[in-house]
């Protein structure tokens, strides 16, 4: 793997760590995130899954980039 690709993967991981927490906080604060009883709605559940997948991709990107340096 080239150095440029490894750096791109690290940038991807860093972007995820910086951007997605803010996105999740905004989604969690949205009125559609909870029903009248305070239980999580499908809106919140779907966004939790999206954020989780983004973190998995970021972790994989970081691992591959770090391994490629060795």
N, C-alpha and C positions, 0 to 999 in steps of 0.2 A: 504494500500500500504506500502511496506517495505521502510525503509530508503534508502537502496541501489538503489531501482528503482527510488525513488524521486531524488536522486543525479544523476543518469544516465540521467534522463530527463533534469535536469539543465545543465549537461555537454553538452547534445545535443543542447540545446538552446544557450549556450555560444559558442560552435563550429560554429554554424550557423552565429552568430553575428560577429565572427572573420574571417571566411573563405569566405563567400559569397560576401561581398562587394568588396574584391580584385578580385574575379572571375568576378563580374559584370563590374568593371572598365576595366578589360582586354578585355571582350567581347565588351563593348561599344567603345573601342579604335581600335578594329579590323576593317580592311578595308571592311569586308563583312557586317558591321553593318549599313552602310548608302549607299544609291545609289548616283548617280552623282549629283542629285539635293539636296542632304543632308537629304532626308526623311529616316525614319527608315525602314529597310528591315525586311523580315520575320525572318531572322537570329536573329536580335536584339529583335524582338517582342517575339519570342519563349523563348529566354533566360530571358527576363523580366518576363515572366509567370513562368518559372522554379524558378527564384529567389524569386518571390512573394509567390509561394507555399512553398518554403523552410522557408520563414519568418513566414507564417501562422502555419506551423508545429512547428516551434520554439516557437512561442507565445503560442500555445496550450500546448506544453511540459512544458513551464515555469509556466503557470497557473495551470496545474494539479499538478506539483511538489510543488508549493507554497501552494495550497489548501490542499495537503496531509499532510503538516506539522501541520495543525490545527485540 
